[in-house]
Amino acid sequence: MGFDQRIAIVTGASGGIGLATVRRLLQGGASVMLADLHQDRLDANQTDLGREFDPARIATVTCDVSHEDQVIAAVDATVNRFGAWDYIVNNAGTMIFKPIEQQTERDWRLILDVDLLGAFFFTKQAFLRMRRGGAIVNVSSVHAVETEPLVAPYAAAKAALLSLTRSAALEGKARGLRVNAILPGAVDTPMLWNNPNVQAGVEVIDKADVGSADDIAAAIAFLLADDSRFVDGTSLRVDGARLARL
């Protein structure tokens, strides 16, 4: 897929799906702003990627997506560096694992602020500042549709993200922007294997049904690319048939 002369922001870009998406976009010719909380990881990724791709097409910015001022600053940094903006991949996310009776307001606000409001803040900036023909991809989860115990805030946030995607797609048409979501299944990242539900066997994961971060990045790249110009307001499951029986 060709992304020549396109400019992308990818959040949660320190590793996993985010970093795999950055690599896909760079392979296609895009310039990419890597946004994440962890500047040390961003610096390491920038160095590594700079050995493989033109360093002029790679930039980083520290960004807590739950703070609108930092989102605005990240977009400012992107436009100042590259002069335009075409894509946002709202990938940043976090989870907690607690039974409902132990969850707190702080727990819920943390998850909703990062997993939902962060995507809203970047979508708002896209509507204000992104070039026509641009695209937004929100990284939701199969937990938005079929979930497990102990992750109620995460499941709720990821389900709400699907509703945000549909509403934004309807409003984005007038601005020449497409908005879609992706629902990854089990993906071979630390978030999966460090999940207490997985470790305890509450959520049973067959390793044959585990995808790679690059499997998800490939689907994200498709949703961003011009080849998917008529795909808008939809949610793409990339889960190895996990939800096929629903």
PAFI-996575 format. One line per 3 residues: number of its first residue (from 1); their letters; for each residue x, y, z of N, C-alpha, C. Coordinates in steps of 0.001 Angstrom, whole numbers, padded with zeros to 6 digits. Atoms other than C-alpha are relative to their C-alpha. Example, Ala and Ser with C-alpha at 12.3 -4.5 7.8 and 13.67 -1.06 7.14 Angstrom:
residues 2
1> AS> 000890:-001190:000000:012300:-004500:007800:000900:001200:000000 | -000820:-001190:-000060:013670:-001060:007140:-000770:001090:000730
end
This chain:
residues 246
1> MGF> 000849:-001195:000000:000000:000000:000000:000882:001240:000000 | -000809:-001190:000099:001349:003413:-000912:-000472:001111:000912 | 000304:-001129:-000874:001505:006184:001668:000957:001157:-000252
4> DQR> -000925:-001076:000329:003931:008491:-000121:-000642:001361:000258 | 000422:-001370:-000274:003639:012110:001016:-001131:000083:001029 | 001035:-000022:-001045:001185:011126:003773:000663:000115:001372
7> IAI> -000511:-000263:-001337:001637:012138:007392:-000930:-000669:001008 | 000802:000748:-000968:000480:009946:010284:000474:000265:001424 | -000295:000063:-001422:000297:010107:014053:-000476:-001364:000495
10> VTG> 000373:001279:-000608:000287:006781:015893:000215:000121:001499 | -000142:-000046:-001448:-000416:006757:019619:000278:-001394:000539 | -000406:001294:-000542:000787:004026:021920:001086:-000636:-000847
13> ASG> -000967:000427:001024:003794:003801:019600:001286:-000546:000582 | -001253:000485:-000579:006376:002504:022061:000241:-001478:-000270 | -000163:001420:000262:005724:-001143:021158:-001276:-000625:-000491
16> GIG> 001207:000737:000341:003240:-003827:020178:-000641:000450:-001300 | 000764:-000365:001187:000510:-002894:017715:000406:001382:-000508 | -000359:-001353:000416:001518:000763:017706:001282:000036:-000804
19> LAT> -001287:-000004:000697:005118:000157:016721:-000085:-000764:-001316 | 000175:000749:001249:004122:-002458:014139:-000707:000851:-001046 | 000705:-000885:000922:001761:000100:012605:000929:001079:-000535
22> VRR> -000995:-000980:000445:004500:002712:012496:000870:-000593:-001099 | -000879:000633:000978:006715:000275:010640:-000716:-000199:-001340 | 000793:000177:001234:003952:-000557:008116:-000114:001312:-000764
25> LLQ> 000167:-001292:000659:003372:003120:007398:001312:000500:-000597 | -001302:-000394:000533:007066:003846:006991:000361:-000816:-001227 | -000256:000842:001172:007380:000898:004625:-000759:000498:-001220
28> GGA> 000811:-000510:001097:004636:002483:002536:000364:001396:-000446 | -000465:-001312:000423:006428:005817:002340:-000501:001168:000819 | 000534:-001080:-000822:004600:007809:005029:001089:000585:000907
31> SVM> -000753:-000565:-001118:006180:010154:007540:-000863:-000178:001240 | 000775:000404:-001173:005164:009227:011070:000496:000694:001263 | -000253:-000496:-001344:004950:010936:014439:-000391:-001095:000984
34> LAD> 000248:001003:-001026:005281:008358:017214:-000340:000722:001292 | 000438:-000651:-001227:003320:009474:020276:-000175:-001043:001102 | 000092:000961:-001100:003591:007773:023647:000400:000707:001295
37> LHQ> -000399:-000522:-001312:004042:008370:027376:001484:-000169:000270 | -001337:000430:-000395:007469:006747:027450:001047:000502:-000990 | -000941:-000597:000933:010059:008993:025824:001237:-000867:-000192
40> DRL> -001183:000836:000162:012898:006552:026511:-000233:-001081:-001046 | 000316:001023:001004:011149:003863:024460:-000131:000631:-001381 | 000100:-000694:001279:010332:006386:021761:001375:000286:-000586
43> DAN> -001351:-000296:000468:013975:007405:021563:000666:-001254:-000572 | -000592:001258:000483:015051:003768:021193:-000620:-000415:-001326 | 000666:000360:001250:012429:003154:018506:000447:000905:-001139
46> QTD> -000428:-000929:001043:013454:006275:016611:001386:-000362:-000521 | -001343:000405:000411:017062:005127:016597:-000046:-001262:-000851 | 000085:001268:000739:016188:001606:015465:-000631:000197:-001371
49> LGR> 000686:-000217:001280:013766:002755:012774:000847:000835:-000948 | -000841:-000856:000819:016231:005368:011579:001104:-000748:-000728 | -000987:000821:000702:018624:002587:010606:-000599:-000669:-001233
52> EFD> 000687:000706:001078:016018:001104:008288:-000696:000941:-000981 | 000749:-000950:000816:014114:004147:007015:000652:001378:000092 | -000513:-001365:000003:014864:007773:006217:-000331:000677:001337
55> PAR> 000278:-000618:-001298:015254:009453:009639:-000828:001277:-000105 | 000779:-001228:000165:013679:012604:008216:-001496:-000260:000017 | 001420:000341:-000002:010371:010731:008047:-000488:-000499:001356
58> IAT> 000332:000555:-001311:010407:009774:011736:000164:001080:001060 | -000071:-000948:-001109:009632:011968:014736:-000750:-000582:001189 | 000665:000488:-001209:008502:011420:018317:-000496:001178:000832
61> VTC> 000518:-001001:-000924:006478:013301:020886:-000547:-000719:001232 | 000566:000529:-001230:005713:012556:024512:-001424:000531:000145 | 001398:-000425:-000038:001940:012607:024909:-000803:-000918:000910
64> DVS> 001015:000693:-000790:-000520:011583:027593:-001333:000320:-000658 | 001186:-000259:000820:-003610:011185:025430:-001217:000374:000829 | 001135:-000349:-000850:-005899:011714:028415:-000052:001484:000319
67> HED> -000045:-001447:-000224:-004903:015403:028499:-000104:000714:-001345 | 000248:-000629:001294:-006311:017502:025684:001119:000951:-000395 | -001071:-000931:000350:-003533:020079:025913:001203:-000733:-000580
70> QVI> -001114:000768:000549:-000945:017373:025267:-000321:-000554:-001388 | 000410:000440:001343:-002932:016060:022309:000169:001148:-000994 | -000160:-001171:000869:-003049:019564:020836:001487:000244:-000286
73> AAV> -001439:-000207:000182:000700:019892:021403:000598:-001052:-000934 | -000503:001054:000889:001307:016548:019657:-000349:000294:-001454 | 000398:-000362:001364:-000647:017693:016614:000811:001203:-000477
76> DAT> -000838:-001152:000343:001198:021027:016673:001394:-000465:-000422 | -001345:000498:000304:004518:019157:016721:000034:-000702:-001348 | 000077:000714:001276:003415:017008:013784:-000069:000970:-001166
79> VNR> 000171:-000979:001078:002291:019928:011651:001262:000849:-000152 | -001231:-000795:000071:005384:021944:012539:001146:-000782:-000630 | -001089:000827:000534:007657:019036:011622:-000226:-000352:-001459
82> FGA> 000258:000553:001324:005935:017721:008520:-000870:000890:-000894 | 000747:-000969:000793:003670:020573:007401:-001432:-000367:-000309 | 001371:000433:000307:000418:018594:007178:-000317:-001212:000864
85> WDY> 000407:001153:-000820:-001523:015700:008675:-001122:-000729:-000722 | 000967:000792:000762:-003461:012838:007069:-000648:-001138:000779 | 000499:001187:-000685:-003900:009937:009496:000226:000089:001502
88> IVN> -000215:000239:-001416:-004400:009240:013179:-000411:-001433:000312 | 000305:001338:-000504:-004237:005762:014678:-000087:000121:001517 | 000237:-000121:-001440:-005783:005944:018147:000181:-001380:000640
91> NAG> -000362:001325:-000486:-003997:002961:019623:000294:-000030:001495 | -000358:-000029:-001417:-003050:004100:023141:-001134:-000585:000836 | 001017:000600:-000854:-004829:002078:025785:000612:-000574:001257
94> TMI> -000453:000606:-001245:-004608:000675:029280:-001124:-000840:000583 | 000967:000895:-000621:-006353:-001968:031398:000268:-000090:001503 | -000170:000452:-001375:-006943:-002879:035006:-000718:-001333:000130
97> FKP> 000626:001302:-000239:-007961:-006257:036410:-000450:-000056:001456 | 000573:000016:-001352:-010277:-006042:039403:-001455:-000420:-000087 | 001445:000229:-000057:-013676:-007374:040402:-000729:001329:000217
100> IEQ> 000745:-001262:-000034:-016366:-004714:040187:-000076:000576:001397 | 000159:-000535:-001356:-016783:-004453:043957:001278:000634:000529 | -001263:-000622:-000412:-013122:-003433:044234:000402:001181:-000892
103> QTE> -000341:-001090:000909:-013110:-000956:041360:-000388:001342:000611 | 000232:-001333:-000534:-012966:002738:042150:-000326:000975:-001129 | 000231:-001062:000981:-014005:005920:040435:001299:000347:-000725
106> RDW> -001296:-000308:000609:-010322:006573:039840:000356:-001024:-001074 | -000248:001047:000998:-009999:003220:038035:-000775:000285:-001279 | 000851:-000240:001171:-012901:004033:035741:000449:001237:-000763
109> RLI> -000414:-001230:000700:-011722:007545:035006:001311:-000195:-000742 | -001270:000270:000685:-008230:006311:034163:-000244:-000706:-001324 | 000228:000778:001219:-009486:003750:031648:-000779:000808:-001026
112> LDV> 000801:-000786:000944:-012127:006014:030114:000807:001162:-000570 | -000780:-001144:000480:-009717:008943:029897:001007:-000409:-001070 | -001019:000433:000956:-007024:006967:028071:-000636:-000676:-001213
115> DLL> 000494:000865:001071:-009054:004465:026035:-001113:000627:-000825 | 001123:-000619:000718:-011977:006700:025047:000232:001485:-000250 | -000176:-001445:000182:-011319:010392:025682:001213:000316:-000860
118> GAF> -001182:-000241:000838:-007861:010162:024113:-000343:-000068:-001473 | 000426:000113:001399:-009433:008989:020868:-000888:001174:-000392 | 000844:-001168:000288:-012034:011750:021095:000856:001248:-000218
121> FFT> -000820:-001206:000123:-009362:014428:021620:000717:000041:-001353 | -000679:000012:001294:-007413:013327:018534:-000997:000112:-001151 | 001024:-000126:001037:-010607:012970:016495:-000439:001453:-000135
124> KQA> 000364:-001427:000027:-011573:016516:017445:001049:000810:-000758 | -001056:-000713:000707:-008200:017796:016269:000021:-000353:-001485 | 000065:000399:001407:-008549:015788:013068:-001093:000775:-000728
127> FLR> 001104:-000733:000623:-011892:017439:012356:000355:001464:-000192 | -000393:-001401:000096:-010304:020831:012944:001160:000235:-000964 | -001288:-000290:000617:-006957:020358:011208:000493:-001011:-001025
130> MRR> -000501:001021:000923:-006597:017180:009137:-000382:000346:-001437 | 000282:-000241:001416:-006385:017396:005346:-001151:-000881:-000481 | 001047:000814:000623:-009343:016223:003269:000635:-001251:-000607
133> GGA> -000531:001264:000463:-008943:012611:002237:000700:-000789:001092 | -000662:000665:-001109:-007577:011708:005656:-000844:-001111:000595 | 000683:001143:-000608:-008516:008745:007810:000392:-000146:001458
136> IVN> -000181:000268:-001426:-008902:007858:011467:-000282:-001476:000239 | 000254:001375:-000414:-008566:004334:012853:000078:-000066:001518 | 000058:000183:-001443:-009626:003640:016431:000223:-001472:000327
139> VSS> -000289:001381:-000377:-008168:000520:017998:-000876:-000364:001200 | 000895:000480:-001047:-010990:-001074:019977:000477:-001372:000447 | -000375:001334:-000474:-011029:-004721:021086:-001181:-000931:-000137
142> VHA> 001095:000973:-000043:-013030:-007919:020908:-000763:000098:001318 | 000688:-000180:-001280:-013855:-007070:024532:-001167:000981:-000109 | 001151:-000864:000233:-016235:-004463:023123:-001251:-000806:-000314
145> VET> 001106:000847:000451:-018408:-007360:021934:-000193:-001202:000919 | 000039:001212:-000832:-017528:-010403:024064:001171:000090:000960 | -001060:-000318:-000954:-015603:-009994:027286:000133:-001075:001064
148> EPL> -000306:000919:-001094:-014365:-011666:030465:-000167:000740:001326 | 000060:-000676:-001298:-014575:-010953:034202:001211:000906:000229 | -001069:-000838:-000552:-012455:-008279:035899:000412:001171:-000876
151> VAP> -000458:-001067:000910:-012184:-005869:032944:-001151:000921:-000406 | 001186:-000779:000366:-015485:-003957:033054:000317:001391:-000543 | -000276:-001334:000557:-014004:-000450:032572:000577:-000059:-001412
154> YAA> -000626:000152:001323:-011916:-001612:029615:-001035:-000394:-001042 | 001031:000432:000943:-014810:-003429:027965:-000968:001137:-000307 | 000924:-001119:000200:-017082:-000416:028469:000624:001083:-000882
157> AKA> -000675:-001023:000794:-014513:002007:027044:000137:-000421:-001453 | -000189:000475:001367:-013825:-000153:023995:-001329:-000101:-000743 | 001319:-000005:000634:-017563:-000556:023334:-000422:001422:-000356
160> ALL> 000331:-001401:000276:-018071:003197:023606:000809:000534:-001178 | -000840:-000434:001113:-015203:003660:021159:-000626:-000368:-001345 | 000694:000366:001230:-017257:001821:018532:-001115:001003:-000310
163> SLT> 001050:-001005:000214:-020121:004281:019034:000598:001329:-000430 | -000696:-001213:000434:-017709:007206:018777:000394:-000117:-001460 | -000421:000220:001387:-016411:005702:015534:-001155:000222:-000964
166> RSA> 001153:-000142:000895:-019877:005504:013982:-000465:001449:-000078 | 000450:-001397:-000002:-020898:009004:015047:000987:000894:-000740 | -001013:-000824:000653:-017604:010513:013918:000021:-000231:-001503
169> ALE> 000024:000279:001432:-017860:008767:010552:-001098:000808:-000691 | 001109:-000749:000587:-021221:010414:009903:000343:001485:-000109 | -000378:-001413:000042:-019846:013855:010784:001223:000235:-000878
172> GKA> -001234:-000176:000753:-016533:013272:009061:-000187:000062:-001503 | 000215:000021:001455:-018036:012752:005611:000060:001398:-000599 | 000014:-001364:000526:-018586:016494:005156:001390:000612:-000031
175> RGL> -001365:-000512:-000064:-014930:017074:005984:000956:-000824:-000867 | -000840:000852:000830:-013669:014409:003593:000862:-000947:000802 | -000759:000893:-000866:-012511:012191:006456:-000763:-001296:000221
178> RVN> 000588:001298:-000326:-013140:008491:007040:000394:-000389:001427 | -000258:000439:-001376:-013411:006973:010522:-000435:-001452:000126 | 000287:001418:-000188:-013211:003242:011223:000642:-000494:001287
181> AIL> -000572:000627:-001190:-012428:000951:014131:000473:-001402:-000342 | -000496:001356:000150:-010545:-002290:014424:-000121:-000697:001352 | 000175:000780:-001221:-011236:-005034:016972:001016:-001139:000004
184> PGA> -000968:001093:-000077:-008078:-007054:017635:-000475:-001085:000963 | 000193:001100:-000930:-008415:-010477:019178:001248:-000181:000839 | -001203:000289:-000777:-005628:-012183:021099:001238:000290:-000858
187> VDT> -001192:-000409:000742:-002335:-010628:020004:001226:-000235:000876 | -001230:000376:-000711:001154:-011738:020990:000757:001251:000445 | -000639:-001164:-000608:002077:-008752:023143:000028:-000214:001513
190> PML> -000015:000142:-001462:002927:-008348:026842:-001374:000211:000638 | 001319:-000229:-000572:-000609:-007032:027469:-000812:-001287:000069 | 000727:001270:-000013:-001977:-010461:026548:000546:-000931:001076
193> WNN> -000563:001027:-000879:000437:-012672:028482:000102:000452:001444 | 000012:-000510:-001374:000489:-010393:031553:-001413:000136:000563 | 001397:-000075:-000425:-003319:-010493:031713:-000260:-001053:001083
196> PNV> 000250:000985:-001071:-004220:-012117:035078:-001060:-001029:-000371 | 001007:000964:000439:-007280:-013717:033456:000633:-001111:-000831 | -000697:000991:000820:-005002:-015449:030956:000904:-000861:000877
199> QAG> -000916:000747:-000864:-002455:-016414:033585:-000739:-000972:000906 | 000781:000849:-000898:-005195:-017864:035815:-000861:-001014:-000742 | 000810:000917:000788:-006907:-019697:032956:-001456:000377:-000090
202> VEV> 001389:-000471:000125:-010134:-017677:033273:-000305:000309:-001462 | 000094:-000246:001443:-009590:-016494:029698:000962:-000976:-000678 | -000826:001058:000591:-008356:-019533:027787:000460:000428:-001395
205> IDK> -000582:-000419:001273:-006026:-018648:024925:000755:-001170:-000619 | -000729:001003:000771:-004995:-021261:022383:001062:000738:-000813 | -001081:-000713:000690:-001604:-020188:021068:-000164:-000038:-001520
208> ADV> 000244:000061:001447:-002734:-021281:017604:-000930:001112:-000446 | 000955:-001060:000323:-005363:-018522:017772:000524:001391:000345 | -000609:-001282:-000350:-002953:-015746:018736:000641:000617:-001232
211> GSA> -000574:-000709:001132:-002117:-013191:016075:001228:000798:000411 | -001163:-000854:-000263:000919:-010969:015760:-000409:001460:-000077 | 000246:-001433:000108:001099:-007226:016146:-000043:000432:-001458
214> DDI> -000010:-000366:001414:001872:-007067:012435:-001292:-000409:-000711 | 001312:000350:000561:-001394:-008889:011635:-000983:001158:000188 | 000906:-001117:-000290:-003248:-006011:013281:000440:001241:-000775
217> AAA> -000512:-001162:000731:-000991:-003374:011716:-000375:-000062:-001473 | 000368:000147:001408:-001732:-004784:008258:-001445:000423:-000226 | 001404:-000383:000132:-005456:-004346:008821:-000181:001503:000207
220> IAF> 000054:-001446:-000204:-004948:-000823:010168:000460:000721:-001256 | -000507:-000619:001226:-002897:000039:007098:-001049:-000043:-001105 | 001069:000090:001000:-005722:-001202:004882:-001069:001063:000237
223> LLA> 001053:-000967:-000298:-008255:001002:006666:000454:001442:-000231 | -000518:-001337:000281:-005994:004025:006243:000148:000258:-001497 | -000403:-000152:001398:-005160:003397:002592:-001154:000413:-000901
226> DDS> 001004:-000411:000985:-006974:004784:-000434:-000795:-001194:-000527 | 000722:001193:000448:-007918:001195:-001340:-001295:-000200:000776 | 001202:000164:-000820:-010506:001379:001452:-000844:001277:000021
229> RFV> 000656:-001315:000019:-011954:004730:000388:-001502:-000079:000214 | 001444:000146:-000185:-015526:003340:000527:-000322:-000745:001300 | 000195:000626:-001316:-015016:001724:003941:-000022:001116:001031
232> DGT> 000158:-001151:-000883:-016334:004189:006484:-001043:-000321:001067 | 000947:000218:-001083:-018006:003963:009881:-000169:-001449:000397 | 000126:001427:-000268:-017332:000255:010218:000995:-000446:001069
235> SLR> -000882:000604:-000999:-015662:-002007:012767:000501:-001332:-000547 | -000607:001176:000607:-013270:-004614:011413:000563:-000914:001085 | -000513:000982:-000950:-012705:-007732:013506:001228:-000690:-000598
238> VDG> -001217:000702:000410:-009197:-009135:013258:000374:-000895:001177 | -000016:000787:-001235:-009455:-011979:015716:000172:-001499:-000216 | -000176:001420:000237:-008758:-015332:014053:-001250:-000819:000259
241> ARL> 001313:000649:-000136:-012484:-016201:014140:-000463:-000124:001453 | 000402:000081:-001408:-012733:-015668:017911:-001482:000313:000197 | 001388:-000413:-000178:-016106:-013944:017557:-000939:-000601:-001044
244> ARL> 000789:000528:001118:-017367:-016027:014626:-001283:-000677:000457 | 001188:000713:-000461:-019878:-017921:016767:-001072:000934:000572 | 000983:-000924:-000577:-021611:-014795:018069:-001090:000334:-001008
end
